[in-house]
Amino acid sequence: MKMEHVALNVKDPRAMAEWYRQHLDFTVAREMREAPYTHFLADSAGAVMLEIYHNPPDATPEYNAMDPLQLHLAFVSADPEADKERLVAGGAALVKEERHGDGSHLVMLRDPWGLPIQLCKRGEPMLRP
């Protein structure tokens, strides 16, 4: 099976969709202009989507209070240092940066709504090109 999307209940899907479009190269595949403001955001490869919405009957998780290892979105980055600087300038917050002996460089950030995002440059790539 092929993964289509991951869904997250967030506080402001319209603003979040715009930030992900501007800063992480997502495109809006589908959107609802009325509550719950569902947005399907496609990654730059068009291979996976992120569904974000605000569904008031269900509790919106406090992503900012979660340890990033409980939940995070991970992105392949050819230059984590440059991407980190660009994202922080755009409103993200640095959480942690790691370099491993195999050449991997991992940067954990939080988007402006507290959702953890990770930049990954693996010493040995894990995905097919």
Buried (B, 14 or more C-beta within 10 A) or exposed (E): EEEEBEEBBBBBBBEBBBBBBEBBEBEEBEBEEEEBBBBBBBBEEEEEBBBBBBBEEEEBBEBEEBEBEEEBBEBBBEEBEEBBEEBEEEEBBEBEBEEEEEEBBBBBBBBBBBBBBBBBBBEEEEEEE
